[in-house]
């Protein structure tokens, strides 16, 4: 009896990239964009929402 081959597991980066690509494809179809344009827009939006990207990360009081 042969052993089953172990399946390769996706790293979290590859899984996230795959999810982002599928979301970008959906967004592109819905808005009439190319998938590359949609992915660029999504990445730009994510960067603006990322709190670490703004300033030094400290909150104003």
C-alpha positions in Angstrom: 0.0 0.0 0.0 1.5 3.4 -1.1 1.6 6.3 1.2 -0.4 9.4 0.3 1.6 12.3 -0.9 1.5 15.3 1.3 -0.3 18.3 -0.2 1.6 21.5 -0.4 0.1 24.2 1.8 -0.2 27.7 0.7 1.6 30.3 2.7 -0.6 33.1 4.1 0.9 35.5 1.6 0.0 33.3 -1.4 -3.5 32.7 0.0 -4.0 36.4 0.5 -2.7 37.2 -2.9 -5.1 34.6 -4.4 -8.1 36.1 -2.5 -7.1 39.7 -3.5 -6.8 38.6 -7.2 -10.3 37.0 -7.1 -11.8 40.1 -5.4 -10.1 42.4 -8.0 -11.5 40.3 -10.8 -15.0 40.6 -9.4 -14.5 44.4 -8.8 -13.2 44.8 -12.3 -16.1 43.0 -13.9 -18.6 45.0 -11.8 -17.0 48.4 -12.5 -15.8 47.9 -16.1 -12.1 48.0 -15.3 -9.2 45.7 -16.1 -8.2 43.3 -13.3 -4.8 45.2 -13.1 -6.5 48.5 -12.5 -8.9 47.0 -10.0 -6.0 45.4 -8.1 -4.0 48.7 -8.1 -7.1 50.6 -6.7 -7.6 48.0 -4.0 -3.9 48.2 -3.0 -4.0 52.0 -2.9 -7.1 51.9 -0.7 -5.6 49.4 1.6 -2.5 51.5 2.1 -4.5 54.6 3.0 -6.5 52.6 5.6 -3.4 51.1 7.2 -2.7 52.9 10.4 1.0 52.0 10.4 1.4 53.8 7.0 0.4 57.1 8.6 3.0 59.0 10.4 4.9 57.4 13.2 1.9 55.3 14.4 1.2 57.3 17.5 -2.3 58.5 18.2 -3.1 62.2 18.8 -4.7 63.1 22.1 
